[in-house]
Amino acid sequence: MAKEPARVLVTGAAGQIGYALVPMIARGIMLGADQPVILHMLDIPPAAEALNGVKMELIDAAFPLLKGVVATTDAVEGCTGVNVAVMVGGFPRKEGMERKDVMSKNVSIYKSQAAALEKHAAPNCKVLVVANPANTNALILKEFAPSIPEKNITCLTRLDHNRALGQVSERLSVPVSDVKNVIIWGNHSSTQYPDVNHATVKTSSGEKPVRELVKNDEWLNGEFISTVQQRGAAIIKARKLSSALSAASSACDHIRDWVVGTPEGTFVSMGVYSDGSYNVPSGLIYSFPVTCRNGEWTIVQGLPIDEVSRKKMDLTAEELKEEKDLAYSCLS
């Protein structure tokens, strides 16, 4: 039996992450090679013409899995019946802008999109927020879409997770597919904590801890962490544009693992609603190690946390609390 098409919303679809992401979804990279999709692309009115150009290209590419395209600037039309929502649209920080100005723009965007999803999305819609500040945008969305289960609202830290895998792979000259179980704790910002204490590499004599193979704690505790934290800025410096293909690819990884499940013995990083695990304050969207089964994520429990890690985990939680307070002050 052929599967019913899944409706996937991409907001900010005419932007460069959107342009990289929609063909990946149409090719089955996000939901699988046997899952037909109907793409819903939403953007702001000034981008309507560019959005229509993307729709033309999607038609021209003749993707076998693509069963329809909705290209719109109307949030209700964009959100109607969607099973997956990837929120890429947001207000980017521009030179000379204060953090509060950016926050208040994004609070109003995510408040209105939350209302549209709440009323019009499919009942068990899975939401992934990509636009920065991703964790706090997701929290605002959760606040204003109370009927969407909190477990269904997540933010993207898989890009940071994949960056960490890439750095270990490059350092050890091993295929990235042989590295697993790095963790990104906290905020998708430069306070995030990329943690390799539980990460392993597949070798000819079984799985070995990353620390044991790298044999250089100074690099792992210093340059490795700062490289992952600052990677976005390094790409902007090199390309004069922010990372798009890696962000789009990571968004596909995030949703695919959530829907299809993580391999046995492997965990991934997702920004999810904290329940107090690892003494992270509840009520924040915080990146944790998770496993996924049957469309549900579960925080990996019982990992030992050393003193250095504890401090870094608390520092990024502190930043998230400040962001939350700032966002709520914009609401009032």
DRENNUNU-211619 format. One line per 8 residues: number of its first residue (from 1); their letters; for each residue x, y, z of N, C-alpha, C. Coordinates in steps of 0.02 Angstrom, whole numbers, plus 32768, in hexadecimal, padded with zeros to 4 digits. Example, Ala and Ser with C-alpha at 12.3 -4.5 7.8 and 13.67 -1.06 7.14 Angstrom:
# residues 2
1> AS> 8294:7EE4:8186:8267:7F1F:8186:8294:7F5B:8186; 8282:7F90:8162:82AC:7FCB:8165:8285:8002:818A
END
This chain:
# residues 332
1> MAKEPARV> 802A:7FC4:8000:8000:8000:8000:802C:803F:8000; 801E:806D:7FD1:8043:80AC:7FD1:802E:80D5:800E; 805E:80F8:802C:804F:8121:8066:802A:8160:8051; 8001:8179:807F:7FE1:81BB:8076:8018:81F0:8077; 8013:8224:804D:8047:8259:8051:8047:827C:8095; 8082:828D:80AC:808A:82B6:80E9:8091:82FE:80D3; 8071:832B:80F8:8077:8372:80E9:80AE:8391:8114; 80DF:83AF:80F3:8118:83CC:8116:811B:8417:8109
9> LVTGAAGQ> 8118:843D:813F:811D:8486:813A:8165:849C:8142; 817C:84C9:8116:81BC:84EC:8120:81AC:8536:811F; 81BA:8559:8157:81B1:85A2:8157:81F4:85C2:8142; 81F0:85FF:8129:822D:861F:810F:8248:85F8:80D4; 821A:85DB:80AD:822D:85AA:807A:8252:85CA:803F; 824C:860C:8035:826F:862C:7FFE:82B7:8640:8011; 82C8:8638:8051:830B:8648:8069:833C:8612:8056; 837D:861C:8069:83AE:85EC:804F:83AC:85A9:8073
17> IGYALVPM> 839A:85A6:80B2:8391:8564:80D2:8355:8540:80B3; 831F:8566:80A9:82E4:8549:808A:82F2:852D:8045; 831A:8552:801E:832B:853E:7FDA:8354:84FD:7FDA; 837E:84F5:800E:83A5:84B6:8014:8379:847D:802F; 8348:848F:8059:8321:845C:807D:82EA:843D:8052; 82C5:8466:802B:828A:8449:8009:829B:8411:7FD8; 82D3:8415:7FB2:82E1:83DB:7F87:82F3:839C:7FAF; 8312:83A5:7FEA:8322:836B:8014:82E1:8349:802B
25> IARGIMLG> 82B1:8371:803F:8270:8355:8055:824E:8331:801A; 8250:8352:7FDF:822F:8337:7FA4:8250:82F6:7F8C; 828F:82ED:7F9C:82B4:82B0:7F89:82AB:8277:7FBA; 828A:8285:7FF3:8280:824F:8024:82B7:824B:8059; 82E2:827C:805C:8319:827A:808C:8300:8285:80D3; 82CA:82AB:80DA:82AF:82B9:811D:8283:8280:8137; 8255:8268:810E:8223:8238:8128:8229:81F2:810B; 8259:81E8:80DE:8264:81A5:80C3:8251:819F:807A
33> ADQPVILH> 8271:8170:8059:826B:8168:8010:8228:814B:7FFB; 81FF:8136:802C:81BD:811B:801A:8184:8148:8033; 8195:8185:8049:8161:81B1:8066:8153:81EC:8038; 811A:81EB:8014:8108:8225:7FEB:80FE:8263:8016; 810A:829D:7FFA:8103:82DC:8020:80DE:8310:7FF7; 80BB:833B:801C:80A0:8379:7FFF:80C3:83B1:8024; 80E6:83DB:8000:810C:8411:801F:80E1:844F:8028; 80E2:846B:8064:80C2:84AB:8072:80FB:84DD:807D
41> MLDIPPAA> 8101:850F:8052:8135:8541:8059:8115:8584:806B; 812C:85A0:80A3:8110:85DF:80BC:8148:8613:80C0; 813A:864F:80AA:816B:8685:80B3:8145:86C7:80B8; 816A:86FD:80C2:814B:873F:80CB:813A:875D:8086; 8109:878A:8083:80F4:87A6:8043:812C:87C1:8016; 8160:87E4:8032:8195:87FC:8005:81BA:87C4:7FE1; 81B6:8786:7FFC:81D9:874E:7FDD:81AC:8724:7FAF; 816E:873C:7FA3:813D:8713:7F7F:8155:86FF:7F39
49> EALNGVKM> 8175:872E:7F16:818A:871F:7ED2:81C2:86EA:7ED2; 81F3:86F3:7EFF:8229:86C2:7F05:820D:867E:7F19; 81DC:867E:7F45:81BD:863F:7F5B:819C:861B:7F20; 817C:8642:7EF6:815D:8624:7EBA:8192:8606:7E8B; 81CD:8627:7E89:8205:860C:7E62:821C:85C9:7E7D; 821E:85C2:7EBF:8231:8581:7EDE:81FD:854C:7ECC; 81BD:8560:7ECD:8188:8531:7EBB:8192:8519:7E72; 81A1:8548:7E46:81AD:8536:7E00:81E6:8503:7DFA
57> ELIDAAFP> 821B:850E:7E20:8254:84DF:7E1D:8242:849B:7E39; 821A:8499:7E6D:8204:8459:7E89:81DB:8432:7E55; 81B1:8455:7E30:818A:8435:7DFB:81B9:841C:7DC4; 81EB:8446:7DB2:821A:8436:7D7D:8246:83FA:7D8E; 8252:83EF:7DCF:827E:83B7:7DE3:825A:8374:7DE0; 8218:8374:7DD9:81F1:8336:7DD0:8202:8301:7E04; 8200:8315:7E43:820F:82E5:7E79:81D6:82B1:7E7E; 81E6:8271:7E78:81B0:823E:7E7A:8188:823F:7EBB
65> LLKGVVAT> 81A8:8250:7EF3:8184:824D:7F34:815A:828B:7F41; 8165:82C0:7F19:8143:8300:7F27:80FE:8300:7F08; 80CB:82FF:7F32:8086:82F8:7F1B:8060:833B:7F19; 8082:8370:7F2B:8061:83B2:7F28:808C:83E6:7F4A; 8082:8425:7F35:80A7:845D:7F53:8075:8496:7F61; 8076:84AD:7F9F:8050:84E9:7FB2:8083:851F:7FC0; 8081:8556:7F9A:80AF:858E:7FA5:8084:85CA:7FB7; 808D:85E5:7FF3:805E:8618:800B:807F:8649:803B
73> TDAVEGCT> 805F:8683:8042:8074:86B3:8075:803F:86B7:80AC; 800F:868A:80A8:7FD8:8689:80DA:7FE4:8650:810C; 7FED:8663:814C:7FFF:8631:817F:7FCB:85FA:8187; 7F8C:860C:8181:7F57:85D9:8189:7F5C:85A5:8151; 7F62:85BD:8113:7F69:858E:80DA:7FA8:8564:80E2; 7FDE:8584:80F7:801E:8561:80FF:801C:852A:8134; 7FF6:8536:816A:7FF6:8508:81A3:7FC0:84D2:819F; 7F90:84D9:8172:7F56:84AC:8172:7F69:8464:8163
81> GVNVAVMV> 7F5B:8439:8194:7F64:83F1:818B:7FAB:83D8:818D; 7FDC:8402:81A2:8022:83EC:819E:8032:83BA:81D6; 8059:8387:81C3:806F:8352:81F2:80B3:8362:8211; 80DB:8388:81EB:811E:839C:8202:8125:83E6:81F0; 813F:840D:8220:814B:8454:8213:8193:8465:8223; 81B7:847D:81F0:81FD:8491:81FA:81FF:84DE:81F6; 820C:84FD:822F:8206:8545:8235:824B:8565:8229; 8255:8578:81EA:8296:8594:81D6:8292:85E0:81D5
89> GGFPRKEG> 8255:85FA:81CB:824C:8642:81C6:8253:8664:820A; 8276:869B:820B:827E:86C2:8249:829B:8705:8237; 82A7:872E:8269:82C4:8770:825C:830E:876E:826E; 833B:8774:823C:8382:876F:824C:839C:87AF:826E; 83CE:87A7:8298:83EB:87E1:82B9:8413:8809:8285; 8407:884A:8283:842C:8874:8254:845C:88A1:827B; 848D:88BA:8258:84C0:88E3:8279:849F:891B:82A0; 84B8:8926:82DC:849F:895E:8305:8460:894E:832B
97> MERKDVMS> 8443:8912:8322:8406:8900:8347:8417:88E4:838B; 83F1:88F8:83BC:83F7:88DB:83FF:83D5:8897:8400; 83EB:886B:842F:83CD:8829:8435:8382:882D:8441; 836E:885F:8469:8327:8865:8479:82FE:8876:843B; 831A:889E:840D:82F5:88AF:83CF:82E9:8870:83A5; 831D:8847:839F:8317:8809:8378:82E4:87DB:839A; 82EA:87D7:83DC:82BD:87AA:8402:8275:87C0:83F9; 8268:8801:83FD:8222:8816:83F9:8205:8809:83B3
105> KNVSIYKS> 822E:8811:837E:8217:8800:833A:8205:87B6:8336; 8231:878B:8351:8226:8743:834C:81ED:872C:8378; 81E5:874B:83B2:81AD:873A:83DE:816B:8745:83B9; 8166:877E:8395:8126:878B:8373:811C:875A:8338; 8152:8749:8314:814D:8718:82DD:8135:86D4:82F8; 8156:86BC:832D:8148:8679:8346:8106:8675:836B; 80F0:86AD:8387:80AE:86AF:83A7:8078:86A7:8372; 807F:86CA:8339:804A:86C5:8306:804D:8681:82E1
113> QAAALEKH> 8089:8667:82D5:808D:8626:82B4:8074:85EE:82E2; 8080:85F5:8323:8066:85C5:8354:801A:85C1:834F; 7FFB:85FC:834A:7FB2:85FF:8348:7F98:85DB:8309; 7FBA:85E4:82D1:7FA5:85C4:8292:7FAE:8578:8296; 7FE7:8561:82B2:7FF2:8519:82B9:7FC0:84FB:82E9; 7FB5:851D:8320:7F86:8506:8354:7F41:84F8:8335; 7F2A:8525:830C:7EE6:851F:82F0:7EE2:84F0:82B4; 7F18:84ED:828C:7F10:84D0:8249:7F3D:8493:8239
121> AAPNCKVL> 7F71:8487:8261:7F9E:844E:8252:7F7A:840C:8261; 7F96:83D5:8246:7F7B:8392:8256:7F85:8385:82A1; 7F5A:8358:82BE:7F5A:834F:8307:7F9E:833E:8326; 7FC7:8313:8308:8006:8301:8329:8042:8321:8307; 8039:835F:82F0:806E:8382:82CA:80AF:8386:82F2; 80E6:8374:82D1:8129:837A:82EF:8149:83BC:82D7; 8162:83E2:8306:817C:8425:82F6:81C7:8428:8305; 81ED:8442:82D5:8235:844D:82DD:8243:8496:82CF
129> VVANPANT> 825E:84BA:8301:8270:8500:82F8:82BA:8505:82E7; 82C8:8526:82AF:830D:852F:8298:8324:8577:82A1; 82F6:85A7:8298:8309:85EE:8299:8320:8603:82DF; 8355:862B:82E1:8370:8641:8321:834C:867D:833E; 834A:8683:8380:8363:8655:83B3:8336:8617:83B8; 834F:85DE:839E:8324:85A4:8391:8303:858A:83D0; 8329:8583:8407:830C:8566:8444:82D3:8591:845E; 82DF:85D3:845E:82AD:8600:847B:8272:860B:844B
137> NALILKEF> 827F:860C:8409:8247:860E:83DA:821A:85D1:83E4; 8238:8596:83F0:8211:8559:83FB:81E8:855F:843C; 8205:857E:846E:81E2:8586:84AE:81A5:85B4:84A5; 81AD:85E9:847F:8175:8617:8471:813E:85F2:844B; 8153:85CB:8419:8123:85A5:83F2:80FC:8575:841F; 811F:8555:844D:80FE:8527:847C:80CA:854C:84A6; 80DD:8587:84BE:80AF:85AF:84E9:806E:85C0:84C5; 8074:85CE:8484:8039:85E8:845F:8018:85B2:8434
145> APSIPEKN> 802E:8574:843B:800C:853C:841A:8000:8506:844E; 7FD9:8516:8483:7FD3:84E7:84BB:7FB6:84A3:84A9; 7F91:849F:8471:7F73:845D:8461:7FA5:842F:843E; 7FDD:844A:8426:8011:841F:8409:8038:8402:8444; 803F:83BF:8449:8062:83A3:8483:80A9:83C0:8488; 80BF:83CE:84C6:8102:83EC:84CE:8139:83C0:84B1; 812D:837E:84B1:8160:8350:8495:8166:8359:8449; 8136:837B:842A:8137:8383:83E1:8159:83C3:83CB
153> ITCLTRLD> 8172:83EB:83FB:8192:842A:83E9:81DC:8427:83FC; 8206:842B:83C8:824E:8421:83D1:8274:8458:83AD; 82B5:845D:83BB:82DE:848A:8393:831D:8466:837B; 833C:8484:8349:8374:8463:8327:83B6:846E:834C; 83D2:8438:8368:8418:843A:837D:843E:8400:835A; 841B:83DE:832C:843B:83A8:8307:8473:83C3:82DA; 846E:8402:82C5:84A4:8420:829E:84E4:8422:82C8; 84DE:8437:8307:8518:843A:8333:8532:83F3:8341
161> HNRALGQV> 8503:83C5:834C:8514:837E:8357:853D:8363:831B; 8524:8370:82DF:8546:8358:82A3:858A:837B:829A; 858E:83BB:82AC:85CE:83DE:82AA:8600:83BD:82D9; 85E9:83A9:8314:8615:8387:8344:862C:8344:8329; 85FE:831E:830B:8612:82DE:82EC:8647:82EA:82B6; 863C:831F:828E:866B:832F:8258:86B0:8340:8271; 86B4:8366:82A8:86F5:8379:82C4:871C:833C:82DD; 86F8:830E:82FE:8719:82D1:8318:8730:82A6:82DD
169> SERLSVPV> 8705:82A0:82AB:8715:8278:826F:8753:8294:824C; 8757:82D6:8245:8790:82F5:8223:87D0:82EB:824D; 87CA:82F4:828E:8804:82EE:82BA:8822:82A8:82B8; 87F6:8275:82B6:880D:822F:82B9:8814:8210:8274; 8803:8235:8240:8803:821B:81FB:87DC:81D9:81F6; 879F:81DB:8211:8772:81A1:820C:8732:81B8:81EB; 870C:818B:81CC:86CB:819F:81AE:869D:81BA:81E5; 8678:81EF:81D5:864C:820E:8207:8616:81DC:821E
177> SDVKNVII> 8605:81AC:81F3:85D2:817A:8205:85EB:814A:823C; 862D:814A:8249:8649:811F:827E:8649:8142:82C2; 8637:8182:82C4:8638:81A9:8303:85F0:81B0:831A; 85E4:81A6:835C:859F:81AF:8374:859F:81C7:83BD; 8564:81DE:83D1:8555:81EF:8417:857D:822A:8432; 858D:825A:8407:859F:829C:8422:855D:82BA:843C; 8563:82EC:8466:8527:830D:8481:852F:8358:847B; 84FA:837A:8467:84F6:83C2:846F:84C6:83D0:84A8
185> WGNHSSTQ> 84DF:83F0:84DC:84B5:8404:8515:84A3:844E:850D; 8463:845E:8519:8450:84A4:8523:8435:84CA:84E8; 8451:8505:84DE:8436:8536:84AF:8458:852F:846B; 8433:853C:8435:8453:8540:83F3:8472:8585:83ED; 84A9:858F:8412:84CB:85D0:8412:8513:85C0:8424; 853C:85F3:842C:8582:85E6:843C:858E:85D0:8484; 8558:85CB:84AC:8561:85AD:84F0:8552:8562:84F1; 853B:8547:84B8:852E:84FF:84B6:856A:84D8:84CE
193> YPDVNHAT> 855F:849B:84E9:8597:8472:84FF:859B:8432:84D6; 85CB:842F:84A6:85D6:83F1:8480:8600:83C1:84AC; 85E3:8388:84BC:85FE:835A:84EE:8611:8318:84CC; 8651:8304:84D2:8666:82C4:84B3:8672:828D:84E7; 865F:829B:8525:8670:826B:855B:864E:8227:8552; 8618:8224:852B:85F3:81E5:8521:85F7:81CD:84D9; 861F:81F1:84B1:8623:81E3:8469:8654:81AA:845C; 8644:8183:8428:866F:814A:8415:867C:814B:83CA
201> VKTSSGEK> 86B0:8124:83B7:86C2:811B:8371:86C6:80D0:8364; 86AA:80BB:832B:86AE:8075:8317:86F4:8068:82FC; 8717:8036:8319:8759:8024:8301:8759:7FD9:82F1; 8791:7FC1:82D5:8794:7F79:82C3:8790:7F4D:8302; 87A1:7F6B:833C:879C:7F43:837A:8762:7F5C:83A6; 872A:7F6F:8386:86EF:7F83:83AD:86EA:7FCE:83B7; 86B7:7FE3:83DC:86AD:802A:83E8:86DD:8043:841F; 86FD:807D:8411:872D:8099:8441:8717:80E1:8452
209> PVRELVKN> 8722:80F6:8491:8710:813B:84A3:8739:816E:847B; 8718:81A4:8468:873A:81D9:8442:8777:81F3:8468; 876F:81FF:84A9:87A8:821A:84D0:87E5:81ED:84CC; 87D8:81AC:84CF:880F:817B:84CE:8834:817D:848A; 880F:8187:8455:882D:8187:8412:884E:81CA:8400; 882F:8201:8415:884A:8243:8405:888B:824F:842D; 888B:8237:846B:88C7:823C:8497:88DF:8285:849C; 88B0:82B4:849F:88C4:82FA:84A6:888A:8320:84C6
217> DEWLNGEF> 888A:831E:850A:8853:833F:852E:8854:838B:8525; 8890:83A6:851A:8895:83EE:8511:886D:8403:84D3; 8874:83DD:849D:884E:83EC:8460:8803:83E1:846B; 87F2:83A8:848B:87AA:8397:8495:8788:83C9:84C4; 87AC:83E3:84F5:878E:8410:8526:8793:8459:8510; 87BA:8466:84DA:87C5:84AB:84C4:87AF:84B7:847D; 87DD:84AC:844F:87D1:84BD:8409:8795:8499:83EB; 878C:8459:83FC:8752:8433:83E3:8711:8456:83F6
225> ISTVQQRG> 870B:8468:8435:86CD:8488:844D:86C2:84CB:842B; 86F7:84F4:8429:86ED:8537:840C:86E1:8533:83C1; 86FF:8502:839F:86F3:84FB:8356:86A9:84EB:8349; 868D:84BC:8370:8646:84AB:8367:861A:84E7:8379; 862A:8508:83B0:8601:8541:83C6:8602:857A:8393; 863B:8585:8373:8644:85BF:8346:863E:85AD:82FC; 862A:8570:82EC:862C:8559:82A7:85FF:8583:8279; 85C5:8596:8293:8598:85BF:826A:85B9:8600:8254
233> AAIIKARK> 85DC:8620:8283:85FE:865F:8274:8636:8654:8242; 865A:861B:8249:8691:860C:821A:8677:8603:81D3; 863B:85E5:81CD:861E:85DB:818A:8607:861D:816C; 85EB:8648:8195:85D7:868B:817D:8615:86B1:8163; 864C:86AC:8189:868A:86CE:8176:86A3:86B3:8132; 869D:8671:8128:86B6:8652:80EB:8688:865C:80AF; 8646:8655:80BA:8616:8657:8082:85F5:869A:8079; 85FC:86C5:80AC:85D6:8705:80AE:858B:86F9:80B2
241> LSSALSAA> 8578:86BA:80C1:8532:86A6:80CB:8531:8673:8103; 84F9:866C:8124:84F7:863C:815B:84EE:85F4:8140; 84FE:85C4:816B:84FC:857D:8155:84B4:856B:8142; 84AD:8551:8106:846A:853E:80EE:8465:84F4:80E0; 8494:84D9:80B9:848C:8492:80A6:8495:8466:80E4; 84C3:8478:8111:84CD:844F:814D:8492:8456:817D; 8475:8491:8181:843A:849B:81AB:83FF:8473:8190; 83F5:8475:814E:83BE:8451:812F:83C7:8406:8138
249> SSACDHIR> 8404:83EE:812D:8412:83A6:8134:8406:838F:817C; 841B:83B8:81AC:8412:83A7:81F3:83C8:83A8:8207; 83A2:83D5:81EA:8359:83D7:81F7:833A:8395:81DF; 8350:837D:81A5:8337:833C:818C:834B:8304:81BB; 8389:8305:81D3:839F:82D1:8203:8374:82D1:8242; 8367:830D:825C:8340:8316:829A:82FA:82F6:8292; 82D8:830A:825C:8294:82F1:8252:8294:82A6:8242; 82C3:8291:8217:82C4:824A:8203:82CF:821D:8240
257> DWVVGTPE> 82FF:822E:826B:830B:8204:82A6:82CF:8206:82D5; 82AF:8240:82DC:8273:8247:8306:823A:821A:82ED; 8230:821A:82AB:81F9:81F4:828D:820A:81AA:8286; 8246:819C:826D:8258:8157:825B:8279:8132:8296; 829B:8159:82C2:82BD:813B:82FC:8308:813E:82F5; 832A:813E:832E:8374:813E:832F:838D:80F6:832F; 83C7:80E9:8312:83E3:80A6:8314:83F0:808F:835C; 83EA:804F:8368:83F7:8033:83AB:843D:8048:83C3
265> GTFVSMGV> 8441:8062:8400:8482:8074:841D:849C:80B9:8408; 8473:80DE:83E2:8488:8120:83CC:8459:8155:83E8; 8475:818B:8401:8449:81C4:8412:845E:8202:83EB; 842F:8230:83E5:8438:826E:83BF:8424:82A9:83EB; 8433:82E5:83D5:8422:8320:83FC:83E5:8343:83DF; 83B5:8353:840B:837A:8378:83F7:836B:83AC:842C; 8356:83E7:8417:833E:8419:8447:82F6:8408:8458; 82EA:83F5:8498:82A8:83DE:84AD:8294:8400:84EF
273> YSDGSYNV> 8255:83F9:8500:823B:8419:853D:8256:83F3:857A; 827A:8418:85A5:829B:83F8:85DE:8269:83E1:8612; 8275:83A4:862C:824C:838A:8662:8273:8389:86A4; 82AC:83AB:86A5:82D6:83AB:86E1:830E:8377:86E0; 8311:834E:86AA:8348:831D:86A3:838C:8341:86A8; 83BC:831F:86C6:8401:8339:86CE:8401:837D:86F2; 83CF:8387:871D:83CA:83C6:8743:83C8:8404:8717; 83AF:83FC:86DA:83A3:8436:86AF:835F:8451:86C2
281> PSGLIYSF> 8359:8493:86CF:8318:84AE:86E4:82E0:849A:86B4; 82A8:8483:86CD:8270:8473:86A0:8253:84B4:8686; 822F:84AE:864E:8212:84EA:8630:823F:850E:85FF; 8277:84EE:85ED:82A2:8509:85B8:82A3:84D8:857E; 82AE:84F1:8541:82BE:84C5:8509:830A:84C0:8508; 8324:8485:8516:836B:847A:8524:8381:843D:84FC; 83BD:843E:84E1:83D4:8405:84BA:83EE:83CD:84E7; 83D2:8392:84DD:83E4:8356:8503:83F7:831E:84D3
289> PVTCRNGE> 841A:82EA:84ED:8420:82AC:84C6:83DE:8287:84C8; 83C5:8271:848F:8386:824C:848D:838C:820F:8460; 835F:81DF:846D:8353:81A9:843D:830B:81B0:8425; 82FC:8196:83EA:82B9:819B:83CE:829F:8157:83BA; 825F:814A:83CB:823C:810D:83B7:81F3:811C:83AD; 81D5:80FF:8379:818D:8107:836D:8177:8151:836D; 81A1:817C:8350:818D:81C3:834B:8193:81EA:838B; 81B2:81CE:83BE:81B9:81F1:83FF:8203:81F4:8411
297> WTIVQGLP> 8219:822D:842D:825D:8232:8446:825D:8226:8492; 8295:820D:84AB:829E:8202:84F3:82E4:821A:8506; 82E9:8242:853A:832B:8258:8551:8352:821C:856D; 8390:8215:8557:83BC:81E0:8570:83CC:81EF:85B9; 83BE:81C0:85E6:83C8:81CC:862E:8407:81AA:8648; 841F:81C3:8681:8453:81A0:86A6:849A:81A8:868D; 84A6:81D8:865F:84EC:81E2:8649:8512:8207:8681; 854F:81EF:8692:8575:8212:86C5:858C:8257:86AC
305> IDEVSRKK> 8585:8289:86D6:8597:82CE:86C4:85CF:82E5:86F2; 8609:82F6:86D5:8640:830D:8700:8638:8358:8710; 8665:8370:873B:865E:83B5:8755:8665:83E9:871E; 8693:83DD:86EF:869E:840C:86B8:865E:8410:868E; 8642:83D6:867E:8604:83D4:8656:85CB:83F7:867A; 85C6:83EA:86BB:8590:8408:86E3:8590:8454:86DC; 85CC:8471:86E3:85D2:84BB:86DF:85BB:84D4:869A; 85D1:84B1:8665:85C0:84C7:8621:8575:84BE:8614
313> MDLTAEEL> 8558:8488:862F:8510:847D:8627:84E7:84B2:864B; 8500:84C7:8686:84DC:84FA:86AD:84E2:853E:868B; 851C:854C:866E:8528:858C:864E:84F7:8597:8613; 84EE:8563:85EA:84C2:856A:85B0:8478:856C:85C6; 8468:8549:85FE:8424:854D:861A:8415:8594:8633; 8448:85B3:8650:8442:85F8:8669:8432:8627:8630; 8455:861F:85F8:8448:8649:85BD:8400:863E:85A4; 83E9:8600:85A5:83A5:85F1:858E:8371:8611:85BC
321> KEEKDLAY> 837F:8612:85FD:8351:8633:862C:834E:867E:861E; 8388:869B:8610:838A:86E3:8600:8362:86F1:85C0; 836C:86C6:858D:8347:86CE:854D:82FC:86C9:8559; 82E9:8698:8583:82A2:868E:8592:8285:86CD:85B2; 82A9:86E9:85E3:8292:8725:8605:828C:875F:85D4; 82BD:8764:85A7:82BD:879A:8575:8280:8792:8547; 8273:8753:8531:823A:8745:8505:81F8:8757:8528; 81F2:8743:8568:81B4:8751:858C:81AB:879C:8598
329> SCLS> 81E4:87C0:859F:81DE:8809:85A8:81C6:882A:8567; 81D7:880B:852D:81BE:8825:84ED:8173:8819:84E6; 815B:87E4:8506:8113:87D3:8501:80E9:8806:8528; 8105:881D:8561:80DD:884B:8588:80E5:888F:8569
END
